Amino acid sequence: MTAHATPAPVSPDAARIAPKPALRRFHQASWDEKLIFELGSPGERGVLVPEADPSLPAPELPAALRRAEPPALPELSQQQVLRHYLRLSQENLGADLNIDVGQGTCTMKYSPKVNDRFVRDPRIAALHPLQEEETVQGVLRIIHELEGLLKEISGMDRVSLQPGAGSAAIYTNVAMIRAHFAARGELEQRDEVITTIFSHPSNAACAKTAGFKVITLHPDADGYPDIEALKAAVGPRTAALLITNPEDTGIYNPRIEEFVRIVHEAGGLCSYDQANANGILGITRARDAGFDLCHFNLHKTFSTPHACGGPAAGACAVTAELAPYLPVPTVEFDGERYRLDADRPESVGKMRPFHGVVPNLVRAYAWIMSLGADGLRAAAETAVLNNNYLLHKVRRIPGVEVPYAEGRPRVEQVRYSWRKLYEDTGVHSEDLGLRAADFGTHYWTSHHPYVVPEPMTLEPTESYTRADLDEYAAILAEVAREAYEDPETVRTAPHRSTIHRVRPEALDDPSTWAVSWRAYRRKILGESA
């Protein structure tokens, strides 16, 4: 069931007699590898940097910007660097190694390797962000045309690709909402933003960071955002509705136009979080539902690498009314030449240095251009088909429940619950996910708080075949069987990975956090500052 192939119909009898997938043997490589700062020795080099041309004038740096001594960088040969990072790569799972359907809401899909060739081309890789516009007409054209494609996909009038991630795009939209009401003299009055409990937490976090009070709607009995709660929440203080649809449960809100109408009648704006757009490409658009703003995660829906938290790429799309507030610079085209326009007095300013994460913009552009309009819709339809096929397989596993919208299909993901299994065995969802690592895969539970008890969120995307989904469901079935028959094995998992379990105190105690080599030496090794 890949996006570029039409799946043949499968009869119920054929599905029943299909061979049970064999669980592949897996044992992850484990290296007693030191930190790179602990490797090497003084004087070792992997590359010799050429001496500066003596005829060139030396830059005059203020004394405050000069180091008293050279930075303490690790000194290693090329072979040592290669060996170090290959060993680390063997201690990780990733989208190119396993059936990565378990990172629900993150849309982990296959990224065509040809796109990496494009971004490694020196005409992209060797660009400098301070080059003159005349020397970067090609990349400005890619950005401008990608904005045009996303305008068509969203139905909006203008797009900015400056935000460096999905959360940055949400914050950019909130900043534009704030600027809009400030320009109208209503900002002091409109200080509330409405969101939903199953929307991405970044919506609430960004609104709060921007100074708004956050009102969170909970679901009704069917799992839809409660429309009566919305009616009670809106009023003259409402600045905006920030909502994900389909939400992280995989349930699409069929009354979304009514939600938008209610907020608009109260004078608020509506911003569509479209990080979960993988099942609706070419089927529905933000503008068609009446939204004023939306955002996409290019590192999800548009097949650029998620890259373990970065580098990501966000995209903000707005109506013509909100276009003056877009971040600067915008990319403009006069029919002959592309240029960066920073002369936009109503702009919210810059959201990141320079202009977006260009390598991921190139990858997204190439992916969209290779599929075309029909291919984008085929990708969405295949993602929905894969998700509902996996739903059919997983819901038959003992101990699994599918809360809300009983008997109805989901869009591109499902938030399952292991509540019954936990009540029967005492094994938590987190335990099951860690045991799945012993079979070379994993899954993610959900955002906190766990509104769905003992959650598991799966999102197959269009990248995986029927055989992949059968194997993944078989792994879950085996782990659930173990939970009922040998719960201690599951509680103490993983057993075949590089580590046993992460100690929670390392995450919960700020005194142990070490995000730099200097902090590690002080906090972990006990060296004095």
C-alpha positions as CSV (number, residue, x, y, z in Angstrom):
1,M,0.0,0.0,0.0
2,T,2.6,2.6,-1.0
3,A,1.4,5.9,-2.4
4,H,2.5,5.2,-5.9
5,A,0.7,1.9,-6.3
6,T,-3.0,1.2,-6.4
7,P,-3.6,-1.7,-4.0
8,A,-5.4,-4.7,-5.3
9,P,-8.7,-5.6,-3.6
10,V,-8.2,-8.2,-0.9
11,S,-11.0,-10.7,-0.2
12,P,-11.9,-11.5,3.5
13,D,-10.9,-15.2,2.8
14,A,-7.5,-14.2,1.4
15,A,-6.9,-12.0,4.5
16,R,-7.7,-14.9,6.8
17,I,-5.4,-17.4,5.1
18,A,-2.5,-14.9,4.7
19,P,0.6,-16.3,6.4
20,K,1.3,-15.0,9.9
21,P,4.3,-12.6,9.7
22,A,7.4,-14.0,11.3
23,L,8.9,-11.8,14.0
24,R,12.4,-11.0,12.8
25,R,15.3,-11.6,15.2
26,F,16.8,-8.4,16.5
27,H,19.6,-7.4,18.8
28,Q,20.9,-3.9,18.7
29,A,24.6,-3.2,18.6
30,S,25.9,-1.8,21.9
31,W,29.2,0.1,22.1
32,D,30.9,1.4,25.2
33,E,31.4,4.6,23.4
34,K,32.8,7.7,25.0
35,L,31.7,11.2,24.4
36,I,33.6,12.8,21.4
37,F,35.2,15.3,23.8
38,E,36.8,12.3,25.6
39,L,38.3,10.9,22.4
40,G,41.4,11.8,20.4
41,S,44.6,13.4,21.5
42,P,46.3,16.8,21.1
43,G,47.5,17.5,17.6
44,E,45.4,14.9,15.7
45,R,43.6,16.3,12.7
46,G,41.0,15.1,10.3
47,V,41.5,18.0,7.9
48,L,44.1,20.6,7.4
49,V,42.6,24.1,7.1
50,P,44.6,26.2,4.6
51,E,46.5,29.2,5.9
52,A,44.8,32.6,5.3
53,D,46.2,34.5,2.3
54,P,48.6,37.0,3.8
55,S,47.6,39.6,1.3
56,L,44.1,39.8,2.7
57,P,43.5,42.3,5.4
58,A,43.0,40.8,8.8
59,P,39.5,41.5,10.3
60,E,39.5,43.9,13.2
61,L,37.5,42.3,16.0
62,P,36.7,44.2,19.2
63,A,38.6,42.8,22.2
64,A,35.3,41.7,23.8
65,L,34.7,39.3,20.9
66,R,38.2,37.7,21.0
67,R,38.8,34.5,23.0
68,A,41.4,34.5,25.6
69,E,42.4,31.0,24.5
70,P,41.3,28.7,21.6
71,P,38.1,26.7,22.1
72,A,38.7,23.2,23.6
73,L,37.5,21.3,20.5
74,P,38.0,17.5,20.3
75,E,41.1,16.6,18.1
76,L,40.5,13.5,16.1
77,S,41.5,11.9,12.8
78,Q,38.9,11.3,10.0
79,Q,38.8,7.6,10.8
80,Q,38.1,8.2,14.5
81,V,35.3,10.6,13.6
82,L,33.7,8.2,11.2
83,R,34.1,5.3,13.6
84,H,32.5,7.3,16.4
85,Y,29.4,8.4,14.5
86,L,28.9,5.0,12.8
87,R,28.9,3.3,16.3
88,L,26.4,5.8,17.6
89,S,24.2,5.2,14.5
90,Q,24.1,1.5,15.3
91,E,22.7,2.3,18.7
92,N,19.7,4.1,17.2
93,L,16.5,3.1,15.5
94,G,15.1,5.3,12.7
95,A,12.7,5.6,9.7
96,D,15.2,3.9,7.4
97,L,15.8,1.0,9.7
98,N,12.4,-0.1,11.1
99,I,8.7,0.1,10.6
100,D,8.3,3.5,12.1
101,V,4.5,3.8,12.4
102,G,4.6,4.3,16.1
103,Q,5.6,8.0,16.3
104,G,2.0,9.1,16.1
105,T,1.3,12.8,15.3
106,C,4.8,13.1,13.8
107,T,4.1,11.6,10.4
108,M,7.3,9.7,10.0
109,K,7.4,8.8,6.3
110,Y,10.0,7.8,3.8
111,S,12.0,10.7,2.4
112,P,13.2,9.9,-1.2
113,K,17.0,9.8,-1.3
114,V,17.1,11.6,-4.6
115,N,16.0,14.7,-2.7
116,D,19.2,14.5,-0.6
117,R,21.2,14.7,-3.8
118,F,19.5,18.0,-4.5
119,V,20.4,19.6,-1.1
120,R,24.0,18.3,-1.3
121,D,24.5,20.0,-4.6
122,P,27.0,22.8,-4.0
123,R,24.5,25.3,-5.5
124,I,22.4,24.6,-2.4
125,A,24.9,23.3,0.2
126,A,27.5,26.0,-0.4
127,L,25.1,29.0,-0.3
128,H,25.8,31.7,2.2
129,P,22.8,33.5,3.7
130,L,24.4,36.9,3.2
131,Q,25.0,36.5,-0.6
132,E,23.7,39.2,-2.9
133,E,20.2,38.5,-4.3
134,E,21.5,38.3,-7.8
135,T,23.6,35.3,-6.9
136,V,20.7,33.3,-5.3
137,Q,17.9,33.7,-7.8
138,G,17.6,29.9,-8.1
139,V,16.9,29.3,-4.4
140,L,14.6,32.3,-4.2
141,R,12.6,30.9,-7.1
142,I,12.3,27.6,-5.3
143,I,11.1,29.4,-2.1
144,H,8.6,31.5,-4.1
145,E,7.2,28.6,-6.1
146,L,7.0,26.4,-2.9
147,E,5.0,29.2,-1.3
148,G,2.7,29.1,-4.4
149,L,2.2,25.4,-4.1
150,L,1.3,25.7,-0.4
151,K,-1.1,28.5,-1.2
152,E,-2.9,26.1,-3.6
153,I,-2.9,23.3,-1.1
154,S,-4.2,25.5,1.8
155,G,-6.4,27.8,-0.3
156,M,-4.7,30.8,1.4
157,D,-3.4,34.0,-0.2
158,R,0.2,34.3,1.1
159,V,2.7,32.0,2.7
160,S,5.9,32.4,4.8
161,L,8.5,29.7,5.0
162,Q,10.6,31.5,7.5
163,P,9.6,29.5,10.7
164,G,12.1,26.9,11.6
165,A,9.6,24.3,12.9
166,G,5.9,23.6,13.5
167,S,5.9,25.2,16.9
168,A,7.7,28.3,15.5
169,A,5.0,28.4,12.8
170,I,2.2,28.3,15.4
171,Y,3.9,31.1,17.4
172,T,4.3,33.1,14.1
173,N,0.5,32.7,13.5
174,V,-0.2,33.8,17.1
175,A,2.1,36.8,16.7
176,M,0.2,37.8,13.5
177,I,-3.1,37.4,15.4
178,R,-1.8,39.6,18.1
179,A,-0.5,42.2,15.6
180,H,-3.9,42.2,13.8
181,F,-5.8,43.1,17.0
182,A,-3.2,45.6,18.1
183,A,-3.6,47.4,14.8
184,R,-7.4,47.5,15.4
185,G,-6.9,48.8,19.0
186,E,-8.6,45.6,20.4
187,L,-5.6,43.7,21.8
188,E,-6.2,44.8,25.4
189,Q,-9.8,43.5,25.2
190,R,-9.1,40.3,23.2
191,D,-6.8,38.4,25.5
192,E,-8.2,34.8,25.2
193,V,-7.3,32.0,22.9
194,I,-9.4,28.8,22.6
195,T,-7.9,25.4,21.8
196,T,-8.8,21.8,22.4
197,I,-7.2,19.1,24.6
198,F,-6.4,16.9,21.6
199,S,-4.9,19.7,19.6
200,H,-1.1,19.9,19.7
201,P,0.1,21.3,23.0
202,S,2.2,23.8,21.1
203,N,-1.0,25.7,20.3
204,A,-1.7,26.4,24.0
205,A,2.0,26.9,24.8
206,C,2.5,29.5,22.0
207,A,-0.6,31.4,22.9
208,K,0.4,31.5,26.5
209,T,4.0,32.6,25.6
210,A,2.5,35.4,23.5
211,G,0.5,36.7,26.5
212,F,-2.9,35.2,25.9
213,K,-5.1,33.4,28.4
214,V,-5.8,29.8,27.2
215,I,-9.2,28.2,27.3
216,T,-9.1,24.4,26.6
217,L,-12.1,22.5,25.2
218,H,-12.6,18.9,26.1
219,P,-14.3,16.3,23.9
220,D,-17.9,15.2,24.0
221,A,-18.9,11.6,24.3
222,D,-18.0,10.9,20.6
223,G,-14.5,12.4,20.9
224,Y,-15.3,15.6,19.0
225,P,-14.5,19.0,20.5
226,D,-17.6,20.0,22.5
227,I,-19.4,22.6,20.5
228,E,-21.6,23.7,23.4
229,A,-18.4,24.3,25.4
230,L,-17.1,26.4,22.5
231,K,-20.3,28.5,22.5
232,A,-19.9,29.1,26.2
233,A,-16.3,30.1,25.8
234,V,-16.4,32.6,22.9
235,G,-17.2,36.2,23.5
236,P,-15.8,39.8,23.3
237,R,-12.5,38.6,24.9
238,T,-11.9,35.9,22.2
239,A,-8.9,36.6,20.0
240,A,-8.7,33.3,18.2
241,L,-9.4,29.6,18.0
242,L,-6.3,27.4,17.5
243,I,-7.4,23.9,16.5
244,T,-5.9,20.8,15.0
245,N,-8.1,18.8,12.7
246,P,-8.0,15.9,12.5
247,E,-7.0,15.9,16.1
248,D,-4.4,13.6,17.6
249,T,-7.0,10.9,18.0
250,G,-7.3,10.7,14.2
251,I,-10.9,11.9,14.5
252,Y,-11.9,14.6,12.0
253,N,-14.4,17.2,13.3
254,P,-17.2,17.3,10.8
255,R,-18.6,20.5,12.3
256,I,-15.4,22.5,11.8
257,E,-17.1,25.1,9.6
258,E,-19.6,25.7,12.4
259,F,-16.7,26.2,14.9
260,V,-15.2,28.8,12.6
261,R,-18.5,30.6,12.1
262,I,-19.1,30.8,15.9
263,V,-15.7,32.3,16.5
264,H,-16.0,34.7,13.6
265,E,-19.4,35.9,14.8
266,A,-17.7,36.8,18.1
267,G,-15.0,38.8,16.2
268,G,-12.2,36.3,16.6
269,L,-9.8,34.7,14.1
270,C,-9.3,31.0,13.4
271,S,-5.9,29.3,13.0
272,Y,-5.8,25.8,11.6
273,D,-3.0,23.5,12.9
274,Q,-2.4,21.3,9.9
275,A,0.5,19.2,11.2
276,N,-1.9,16.3,10.9
277,A,-2.6,17.1,7.2
278,N,-1.2,13.8,5.8
279,G,-4.7,12.3,5.4
280,I,-6.4,15.3,3.9
281,L,-4.1,16.6,1.1
282,G,-6.0,17.4,-2.0
283,I,-9.3,16.5,-0.2
284,T,-10.0,19.6,2.0
285,R,-8.3,22.9,2.5
286,A,-8.1,25.3,5.4
287,R,-9.6,28.2,3.5
288,D,-12.5,26.1,2.4
289,A,-13.5,25.7,6.1
290,G,-13.2,29.5,6.5
291,F,-9.9,29.7,8.4
292,D,-7.9,32.9,8.5
293,L,-4.5,31.3,9.1
294,C,-3.0,27.8,9.0
295,H,0.4,26.1,9.2
296,F,2.1,23.0,7.9
297,N,5.0,21.0,9.1
298,L,7.1,20.4,6.0
299,H,9.2,17.9,8.0
300,K,6.0,15.8,8.4
301,T,3.4,16.0,5.7
302,F,5.9,17.0,2.9
303,S,8.5,14.3,3.4
304,T,11.5,16.1,4.7
305,P,13.4,14.3,7.4
306,H,12.0,14.7,10.9
307,A,15.6,14.3,12.0
308,C,15.0,13.6,15.7
309,G,13.7,17.1,16.5
310,G,15.5,19.1,13.9
311,P,16.3,20.7,11.5
312,A,12.6,21.1,10.9
313,A,10.7,23.5,8.7
314,G,7.4,25.3,9.2
315,A,5.1,27.1,6.8
316,C,2.5,29.8,7.7
317,A,-0.4,30.5,5.3
318,V,-2.7,33.5,5.7
319,T,-5.5,35.4,4.0
320,A,-4.9,38.6,2.2
321,E,-6.2,40.6,5.2
322,L,-3.4,39.2,7.4
323,A,-0.6,39.2,4.8
324,P,0.8,42.6,5.9
325,Y,1.8,40.9,9.2
326,L,3.9,38.1,7.7
327,P,7.5,37.8,8.9
328,V,10.2,39.7,7.0
329,P,11.7,39.4,4.6
330,T,9.1,38.1,2.1
331,V,10.1,36.7,-1.3
332,E,8.7,38.8,-4.1
333,F,8.8,38.3,-7.9
334,D,8.3,41.1,-10.5
335,G,8.2,38.8,-13.5
336,E,11.9,39.0,-14.1
337,R,13.7,39.0,-10.8
338,Y,13.2,37.6,-7.3
339,R,14.0,39.8,-4.3
340,L,13.7,39.8,-0.5
341,D,11.4,42.5,0.8
342,A,12.1,43.7,4.3
343,D,10.2,47.0,3.9
344,R,6.9,45.8,5.5
345,P,6.1,48.2,8.4
346,E,3.2,46.1,9.8
347,S,5.3,42.8,9.9
348,V,5.7,40.9,13.1
349,G,9.5,40.9,12.3
350,K,11.8,38.0,11.9
351,M,11.0,34.6,13.4
352,R,14.5,33.1,12.8
353,P,17.8,34.2,11.3
354,F,17.8,34.5,7.5
355,H,15.1,32.6,5.6
356,G,13.9,29.2,6.8
357,V,15.7,25.8,6.7
358,V,16.6,25.9,3.0
359,P,17.6,22.2,2.6
360,N,14.2,21.1,3.9
361,L,12.4,23.6,1.7
362,V,14.2,22.1,-1.3
363,R,13.2,18.6,-0.2
364,A,9.5,19.6,0.2
365,Y,9.5,21.4,-3.1
366,A,10.9,18.3,-4.9
367,W,8.5,16.0,-3.2
368,I,5.4,18.0,-4.1
369,M,6.7,18.5,-7.7
370,S,7.4,14.8,-8.2
371,L,3.9,13.8,-7.0
372,G,1.7,16.6,-8.5
373,A,-1.8,17.2,-7.5
374,D,-3.0,13.7,-8.2
375,G,-0.1,12.2,-6.4
376,L,-0.7,14.3,-3.3
377,R,-4.2,13.1,-3.1
378,A,-3.1,9.5,-3.7
379,A,-0.6,9.8,-0.8
380,A,-3.4,11.0,1.5
381,E,-5.8,8.3,0.4
382,T,-3.2,5.6,0.9
383,A,-2.3,7.0,4.3
384,V,-6.0,6.8,5.3
385,L,-6.3,3.3,3.9
386,N,-3.1,2.1,5.7
387,N,-4.3,3.6,9.0
388,N,-7.7,2.0,8.9
389,Y,-6.2,-1.4,7.8
390,L,-3.9,-1.2,10.9
391,L,-6.8,-0.2,13.0
392,H,-8.7,-3.3,11.9
393,K,-5.7,-5.5,12.8
394,V,-4.8,-3.8,16.2
395,R,-8.3,-3.6,17.6
396,R,-8.5,-7.4,17.6
397,I,-5.5,-7.7,20.0
398,P,-6.6,-8.6,23.5
399,G,-6.4,-5.6,25.9
400,V,-6.6,-2.9,23.2
401,E,-9.5,-0.3,23.2
402,V,-10.2,2.4,20.6
403,P,-11.9,5.3,22.6
404,Y,-14.5,7.6,21.0
405,A,-16.3,7.5,17.7
406,E,-17.2,3.8,18.1
407,G,-17.2,1.9,14.8
408,R,-16.2,4.9,12.7
409,P,-13.1,5.1,10.6
410,R,-10.2,7.4,11.5
411,V,-8.2,9.6,9.2
412,E,-4.4,9.3,9.4
413,Q,-3.7,8.0,12.9
414,V,-5.4,6.5,16.0
415,R,-4.9,7.0,19.7
416,Y,-5.5,3.6,21.2
417,S,-5.8,2.6,24.9
418,W,-4.2,-0.3,26.8
419,R,-6.5,0.4,29.8
420,K,-8.0,-3.0,29.9
421,L,-4.6,-4.7,29.5
422,Y,-3.2,-2.6,32.4
423,E,-6.2,-3.5,34.6
424,D,-5.8,-7.2,33.8
425,T,-2.0,-7.4,34.1
426,G,-0.6,-4.2,35.8
427,V,1.6,-3.6,32.7
428,H,1.6,0.0,31.5
429,S,1.6,1.3,28.0
430,E,5.1,2.6,28.4
431,D,6.3,-0.9,29.3
432,L,4.7,-2.3,26.1
433,G,6.4,0.4,24.0
434,L,9.8,-0.4,25.5
435,R,9.3,-4.2,25.0
436,A,8.5,-3.4,21.3
437,A,12.1,-2.1,21.1
438,D,13.2,-5.7,21.5
439,F,11.6,-6.4,18.2
440,G,13.3,-3.5,16.4
441,T,10.5,-1.0,16.6
442,H,8.7,1.2,19.2
443,Y,5.7,3.4,19.7
444,W,4.8,6.7,21.3
445,T,2.2,7.0,23.9
446,S,0.7,10.5,23.7
447,H,1.0,14.1,24.8
448,H,0.4,14.7,28.5
449,P,-2.0,14.7,30.2
450,Y,-3.1,11.2,29.4
451,V,-6.8,12.0,28.6
452,V,-6.9,8.6,26.9
453,P,-5.7,6.2,29.6
454,E,-2.6,4.0,28.9
455,P,-2.4,5.5,25.4
456,M,-0.6,4.3,22.2
457,T,-0.6,6.5,19.1
458,L,0.1,5.0,15.7
459,E,0.3,6.7,12.3
460,P,1.2,4.5,9.4
461,T,1.5,7.2,6.6
462,E,1.5,6.2,2.9
463,S,5.1,4.8,3.1
464,Y,4.4,1.3,4.5
465,T,3.2,-1.8,2.7
466,R,0.6,-4.2,3.8
467,A,3.4,-6.7,4.9
468,D,4.9,-3.9,7.0
469,L,1.6,-3.3,8.8
470,D,1.0,-7.0,9.3
471,E,4.4,-7.3,10.9
472,Y,3.9,-4.3,13.1
473,A,0.5,-5.6,14.3
474,A,2.1,-9.0,14.9
475,I,4.8,-7.4,17.2
476,L,2.1,-5.6,19.2
477,A,0.1,-8.9,19.5
478,E,3.2,-10.7,20.7
479,V,4.0,-8.0,23.3
480,A,0.4,-8.1,24.5
481,R,0.5,-11.9,24.8
482,E,3.6,-11.6,26.9
483,A,2.0,-9.0,29.1
484,Y,-0.8,-11.5,30.0
485,E,1.5,-14.6,30.2
486,D,4.9,-13.3,31.4
487,P,4.3,-9.7,32.6
488,E,7.7,-9.4,34.3
489,T,9.5,-9.8,30.9
490,V,7.6,-6.8,29.6
491,R,8.0,-4.7,32.8
492,T,11.8,-5.1,32.7
493,A,12.2,-4.5,28.9
494,P,14.0,-3.7,26.8
495,H,16.4,-6.6,26.9
496,R,18.0,-6.5,23.4
497,S,18.7,-2.8,23.1
498,T,21.7,-0.6,23.9
499,I,20.5,0.4,27.3
500,H,18.0,-1.0,29.8
501,R,15.8,1.9,30.9
502,V,16.4,5.6,31.2
503,R,16.5,6.6,34.8
504,P,13.6,9.1,35.3
505,E,15.6,11.1,37.8
506,A,18.0,12.1,35.0
507,L,15.1,13.8,33.3
508,D,13.3,15.1,36.4
509,D,16.2,16.6,38.3
510,P,17.5,19.8,36.8
511,S,20.8,19.4,38.8
512,T,21.7,16.5,36.4
513,W,20.8,18.2,33.1
514,A,23.9,18.6,31.0
515,V,23.3,20.1,27.6
516,S,26.9,21.1,26.9
517,W,30.3,19.5,27.4
518,R,31.1,22.1,30.1
519,A,28.0,21.3,32.0
520,Y,28.7,17.6,31.7
521,R,32.2,18.0,33.2
522,R,30.8,20.0,36.1
523,K,27.6,18.1,36.9
524,I,28.5,14.5,36.0
525,L,32.3,14.4,36.4
526,G,32.3,16.7,39.4
527,E,35.0,19.0,38.0
528,S,35.0,22.6,39.4
529,A,34.0,25.4,37.1
